[in-house]
Amino acid sequence: MTKRAYFGTDGVRGQANRHPMTAEVALRLGLAAGKLFKSDDARRHLVVIGKDTRLSGYMIEPALVAGFASVGMDVRLFGPLPTPAVAMMTRSMRADLGVMISASHNGFADNGIKLFGPDGYKLSDAREAEIEAHMGQGLQEGLAAPMELGRVLRVDDAQARYVEIIKATFPRSLSLAGLRIVIDSANGAAYKVAPTALYELGAEVIPIGVSPDGFNINADCGSTHPKAMSRAVKEYRADLGIALDGDADRLLICDETGQVVDGDQIMAIVARAWLESGQLKGGGVVATVMSNLGLERFLTGRGLTLERTRVGDRYVMERMREGGFNLGGEQSGHLILSDYSTTGDGLIAALQVLSLLVSTGQRMSALARQFEPAPQKLENVRFAGGKPLESALVQSAIADGEASLNGSGRLVVRASGTEPLIRIMAEGDDEALVAQVVNSVAGAVRQVAA
């Protein structure tokens, strides 16, 4: 795929106040996207904007607003709200475009811009390429007349609307009464809505990661640091823990012993339950190349398929739509339940698991391990610049690794779409061999990146 100037695997992302995550780029993006998503009819056109709790959101948001308003698009601001909520509200408010300002699981110094079409789905690569093509235009082109400038308003009940939407995905005949739940909101976008939704469904809620200060999003908390959740579960003797990331589109769970349950196991839990209830569509599950071989074997053993895509929940959703699947996700905790949402939604996925706990009366530890994971090793190697994967040394190491696995495992080496990292993952039944292959490839990448 042709390298794009601004968009990566999940919108535009980078360090705040450094290209491309600057006020100027945000302004240009607002101008370009606003022009493209305005149709020729005379009606008012609308864009909705949500954000997480990063300090830099106060810089990016007004720049986007200026761009959209200057080409005549009305703007509605949600304030801190999960990414999946913005996707839902884009569709329910009949907006022409939805925008989420977030760098998801990254630290506070980064930020990003994700775009949703009027149907609530993330934009395709082709649509993002169109926006990029317009971002290089002069800032004076295509501006609205003074009387046609966009109007900007804040939507004060956006969080309450989302809480009601996600509560409606939980069976009305069930209640969370009697469950003590730790919810770690990563000091991010769900810091209000997540504890509220669980409480209103009847749970005893122990909230952590709910004190954002602009700097502490994902800092030693949330799904990227599940130890905080596990510690709290053991400290408060909770029935389970739920950890979201900064924009709440992914989650991890831990059982009552503090043992972490990753996205692959959660997909297996939901797939098994939906298969038994007749809710599962498409004859299987869609996941990425990073999902564990154990998940594939688990599904195959039940007559189901595992369809693999490139890394990125957008590509998972695209394949789900093409193949008629209603369950997909990533090992990292992006879970897409398309009967309820158009993108990954950590809270909706958590509620599906909670409904199984309540309806079966099982402990989380009894549900947590649906399959035995194949030995898997993942290593990230940071690089300063260039294209390490094009190096002959790295390519040779990859070829040697694949030959060593000899069909008994998998090797995936890729550049991150959101950070300057080369991600190396190998898996197979021989744990020592898997580690050797990853170490060899990582060493080659470090030599080239040094």
CORQUIUR-V408857 format. One record per backbone hydrogen bond with DSSP energy under -1.0 kcal/mol. NH is the residue of the N-H (numbers start at 0). CO is the residue of the C=O. E is the energy in kcal/mol with one decimal. If there is no record, write none. Layout:
BEGIN
NH:CO:E
NH:CO:E
END
This chain:
BEGIN
7:10:-3.3
11:112:-2.2
13:110:-2.2
15:108:-3.2
16:20:-2.5
17:14:-1.8
20:17:-2.2
21:19:-1.4
25:21:-2.3
26:22:-2.5
27:23:-2.7
28:24:-2.8
29:25:-2.5
30:26:-2.4
31:27:-2.9
32:28:-3.1
33:29:-2.0
34:30:-2.1
35:31:-2.1
36:32:-2.3
46:73:-2.4
47:96:-2.1
48:75:-2.6
49:98:-2.7
50:78:-1.6
51:100:-1.8
54:213:-2.1
56:53:-1.5
57:54:-1.8
58:55:-1.5
59:55:-2.4
60:56:-2.4
62:58:-1.1
63:59:-2.3
64:60:-2.7
65:61:-2.4
66:62:-1.9
67:63:-2.8
68:64:-3.0
69:65:-1.9
71:68:-1.4
72:67:-2.4
73:44:-3.2
74:150:-3.0
75:46:-2.1
76:152:-2.7
77:48:-3.0
80:50:-2.2
82:246:-2.2
85:81:-1.7
86:82:-2.0
87:83:-2.3
88:84:-2.9
89:85:-2.1
90:86:-1.3
91:87:-2.8
92:88:-2.3
93:90:-1.3
94:89:-2.4
95:45:-2.6
96:45:-1.1
97:115:-2.7
98:47:-2.5
99:113:-2.5
100:49:-2.2
101:111:-1.3
105:102:-2.5
109:106:-1.6
110:13:-2.6
112:11:-2.5
113:99:-2.9
115:97:-2.9
116:120:-2.8
119:116:-2.4
122:114:-1.5
127:123:-2.3
128:124:-2.2
129:125:-1.7
130:126:-1.8
131:127:-2.5
132:128:-2.2
133:129:-1.2
134:130:-1.1
136:133:-1.5
140:137:-1.6
143:69:-2.9
147:144:-2.3
149:68:-2.5
152:74:-2.3
154:76:-3.2
160:156:-2.3
161:157:-2.1
162:158:-2.3
163:159:-1.9
164:160:-1.9
165:161:-2.6
166:162:-2.2
167:163:-1.4
168:165:-1.3
169:166:-1.5
173:170:-1.7
175:200:-2.9
178:175:-2.2
180:203:-2.9
181:239:-2.1
182:205:-1.9
183:241:-3.2
184:207:-2.1
186:208:-2.8
187:184:-2.1
188:245:-3.1
190:187:-1.7
193:189:-2.2
195:191:-1.6
196:192:-2.6
197:193:-2.0
198:194:-2.3
199:195:-2.6
200:196:-1.1
201:198:-1.8
202:197:-2.0
203:178:-2.9
205:180:-3.0
207:182:-2.6
217:185:-2.3
218:215:-1.8
222:243:-1.8
224:221:-1.5
227:224:-1.5
229:225:-2.5
230:226:-2.8
231:227:-2.0
232:228:-2.4
233:229:-2.0
234:230:-2.7
235:231:-2.6
237:232:-2.2
238:179:-2.6
239:179:-1.1
240:253:-2.3
241:181:-2.7
242:251:-3.0
243:183:-2.8
244:249:-1.1
247:244:-1.3
250:332:-1.6
251:242:-2.1
252:260:-1.8
253:240:-2.0
254:258:-2.3
257:254:-1.9
260:252:-4.1
262:330:-2.2
265:261:-2.1
266:262:-2.4
267:263:-2.0
268:264:-2.4
269:265:-2.5
270:266:-2.9
271:267:-2.4
272:268:-2.0
273:269:-3.0
274:270:-2.5
275:271:-2.1
276:272:-1.8
278:273:-1.8
279:273:-1.4
284:304:-2.3
285:326:-1.7
286:306:-3.1
288:308:-1.7
290:287:-1.5
295:291:-1.2
296:292:-2.3
297:293:-2.3
298:294:-2.3
299:295:-2.6
300:296:-2.2
301:298:-1.6
302:299:-1.8
303:298:-2.7
304:282:-1.9
306:284:-2.7
308:286:-1.5
315:311:-1.6
316:312:-2.5
317:313:-2.1
318:314:-2.0
319:315:-2.3
320:316:-2.6
321:317:-2.1
322:318:-2.5
323:319:-1.1
324:319:-1.8
327:335:-1.7
328:285:-2.1
329:333:-2.5
332:329:-2.0
335:327:-3.2
339:336:-2.4
340:336:-1.8
344:334:-1.9
345:247:-1.9
348:344:-2.1
349:345:-2.1
350:346:-2.4
351:347:-1.5
352:348:-1.7
353:349:-2.7
354:350:-2.2
355:351:-1.3
356:352:-2.1
357:353:-2.5
358:354:-2.5
359:355:-2.3
360:356:-1.8
367:363:-1.9
376:425:-2.7
378:423:-2.7
380:421:-2.5
382:419:-2.0
389:386:-2.0
390:387:-1.7
394:390:-2.5
395:391:-2.2
396:392:-2.0
397:393:-2.4
398:394:-2.3
399:395:-2.4
400:396:-2.2
401:397:-2.5
402:398:-2.0
403:399:-2.1
404:400:-2.0
405:401:-1.7
407:404:-2.6
409:426:-2.2
411:424:-3.4
413:422:-2.3
415:420:-2.9
420:418:-2.3
421:380:-2.7
422:413:-3.3
423:378:-2.8
424:411:-2.8
425:376:-2.1
426:409:-2.2
427:374:-1.8
433:429:-2.4
434:430:-2.2
435:431:-2.2
436:432:-2.5
437:433:-2.2
438:434:-2.6
439:435:-2.1
440:436:-2.2
441:437:-2.8
442:438:-2.2
443:439:-1.8
444:440:-2.3
445:441:-2.5
446:442:-2.0
447:443:-1.9
448:444:-2.8
449:445:-1.4
END
